[in-house]
Amino acid sequence: MFYALIPPEYETDRIHLFPSIESAVSRDSDGRPVYEVAVNFDPGQGLVVPIRVDAHAFDPEWTTRAEAHGDGSITAKGRIPRELYFACVCARRWTGADS
């Protein structure tokens, strides 16, 4: 699972995805929402791939190229299907994981 600071309706052909809510929140000083994106990164292929596939919602063969960054984040080089955006977590309310 990755996290985005940009909702699907404002996506461009490059979207920065973060490996955790914490890392997304730490990059945002405005308290914007953080969106869960149901994708994984395949470093061997350099591809973003869906975690779940709904053949009725989008092409089940969908992938997009991505660039990995040293902090664990990635930049997807193509639009991500809206159906892979799950929920919105308000960054202002995030206090960390329950332990």
C-alpha positions in Angstrom: 0.0 0.0 0.0 1.2 3.5 -0.8 -0.1 6.9 0.0 -0.6 10.1 -2.0 -1.2 13.7 -1.2 -3.0 14.3 -4.5 -6.5 13.1 -5.0 -7.2 11.1 -8.2 -9.1 13.9 -9.9 -5.9 16.1 -9.8 -3.4 13.4 -10.9 -0.9 14.2 -13.6 1.2 11.8 -15.5 3.7 11.7 -12.5 2.5 11.1 -9.0 4.6 10.9 -5.9 3.7 8.0 -3.7 4.8 7.5 -0.1 5.4 4.1 1.7 3.5 5.1 4.8 1.1 7.7 6.2 3.8 9.1 8.4 6.1 9.8 5.5 3.4 11.5 3.5 2.4 13.6 6.5 6.0 14.6 7.2 6.2 16.0 3.6 3.1 18.1 4.0 2.9 21.2 6.1 -0.6 22.2 5.1 -2.5 19.4 6.7 -3.9 18.1 3.4 -5.7 14.7 3.3 -3.6 11.6 2.6 -5.0 9.1 0.2 -4.4 5.4 0.4 -3.5 3.9 -3.0 -3.8 0.1 -3.4 -0.6 -0.5 -5.3 2.8 -2.1 -4.7 6.1 -1.4 -6.3 7.9 -4.2 -8.1 11.5 -3.0 -8.0 12.8 -5.7 -10.3 10.5 -4.5 -13.1 10.3 -0.9 -12.1 6.5 -1.1 -12.1 3.6 0.0 -10.0 1.1 -2.9 -9.8 -2.3 -3.1 -8.3 -2.8 -4.9 -5.0 -6.3 -5.9 -5.9 -7.7 -6.3 -9.4 -11.3 -5.7 -10.3 -11.7 -6.6 -14.0 -15.0 -4.8 -14.1 -13.6 -1.5 -12.8 -10.3 -1.2 -14.8 -8.0 -3.2 -17.0 -6.6 -6.1 -14.9 -3.3 -5.9 -16.8 -2.8 -2.3 -15.7 0.7 -1.2 -14.6 2.8 1.9 -14.9 6.5 2.6 -14.8 7.9 4.1 -11.6 11.1 5.5 -10.3 12.2 4.6 -6.8 13.7 7.1 -4.3 16.1 6.5 -1.4 13.5 7.3 1.2 11.2 4.5 0.1 8.9 6.7 -1.9 8.3 6.3 -5.6 7.2 8.4 -8.5 4.6 6.7 -10.7 5.0 7.7 -14.4 1.4 7.4 -15.4 -2.1 7.8 -14.1 -3.3 5.4 -11.5 -6.9 4.1 -11.8 -9.3 6.0 -9.5 -10.6 2.6 -8.3 -7.2 2.0 -6.6 -7.7 5.0 -4.3 -9.3 3.6 -1.2 -9.8 6.1 1.6 -8.8 9.5 2.8 -7.1 9.9 6.1 -7.0 13.4 7.4 -3.4 14.4 8.0 -4.2 16.9 10.8 -5.7 14.1 12.9 -2.9 11.6 12.3 -1.2 10.8 15.6 0.7 7.7 14.7 0.0 4.0 14.8 -1.7 2.4 17.8 0.7 0.2 19.7 
